[in-house]
């Protein structure tokens, strides 16, 4: 009997504690069959003002309040569900601040670091200034799925649509860029050199590991291919005096003592791209296949291989603005030591048209020339690609 009294007393105390917490507005639990909502993971939980959860953990909480980051509770205590970075429904159109319609500007970044690490990196202070200015100016961030539906099928996108992309999968993306993406609720895509993820034997700047990738993916960040392990220049002859991007075309094969045939090149590239896609499918469940070409270099042969592998959406590093049917996407470089956030926003407001290309308004003229058209354009139904010379 004494043991039962202790059990009942303990249970009563636990119920009273939960009721007090609820009444105080400190915690709201949602119980019920089929309720498997995930708690914010890692940095998303911290940015939301919630206790961090172990990576991969869930706790079934719903309706908690937060301050705007992904997978955090960004709504008031009205009991609305958590939002991940994939949810862009909260963004508002500002009729007085529309710079372009039915187009998408894709921004390209590499490293985001404290201070100016090197010429290619972007100071994290500048990056936050960019995000703040984009938000104030009425730009609307979209996901890769929205972008793919737009270029493939002509699906609608909001005015002033912007796609955020980050190349190479640096660990600094998790440390410095990701917390700001959460803070401003910015959907983004990271293009991974897949064989470098969690691979300490791979030389170079430290890269992400799969635990970090899974945490960010759970909170709405997309991850796609930057090749499996072909982010390199390869020699074209035995002396190595000439080279080209490894995915672009046949290169020198030291084992064979000669340059690859076109068939050998195609087989090598297919293996690389298929392996990258297979690993991303296994690790994070990717259903869509997208690639940003290393160095932005491509060729007709490479585009044909991508099409055969159902990798219809690809990206270069050529500046411009994207329209339906342009499957080999333009990207503006928004990083680097020379970046000025105010100048970037001004360029974006001009629809990615440099100021030097602006013309004075005249009768029947808009005042700005559109970006030059690529050599090959395609209608949404055809799924064509921009082509560069071999």
Secondary structure as UniProt FT lines:
FT   HELIX           2..23
FT   TURN            24..25
FT   TURN            33..34
FT   HELIX           43..47
FT   TURN            48..49
FT   TURN            55..56
FT   TURN            70..71
FT   TURN            77..79
FT   TURN            85..86
FT   TURN            89..90
FT   HELIX           95..97
FT   STRAND          104..109
FT   STRAND          112..113
FT   STRAND          122..123
FT   HELIX           124..137
FT   STRAND          140..141
FT   HELIX           144..153
FT   TURN            159..160
FT   STRAND          161..167
FT   HELIX           171..172
FT   HELIX           173..177
FT   HELIX           178..184
FT   STRAND          189..192
FT   HELIX           194..196
FT   TURN            197..198
FT   TURN            200..201
FT   HELIX           210..218
FT   TURN            219..220
FT   STRAND          222..225
FT   STRAND          233..235
FT   TURN            238..239
FT   STRAND          243..245
FT   TURN            246..248
FT   STRAND          252..253
FT   TURN            254..257
FT   STRAND          258..259
FT   HELIX           262..284
FT   STRAND          290..292
FT   HELIX           294..296
FT   HELIX           300..308
FT   TURN            309..310
FT   STRAND          313..315
FT   TURN            324..325
FT   STRAND          328..329
FT   STRAND          332..333
FT   TURN            337..338
FT   HELIX           341..349
FT   TURN            350..351
FT   HELIX           355..357
FT   TURN            363..364
FT   TURN            380..383
//
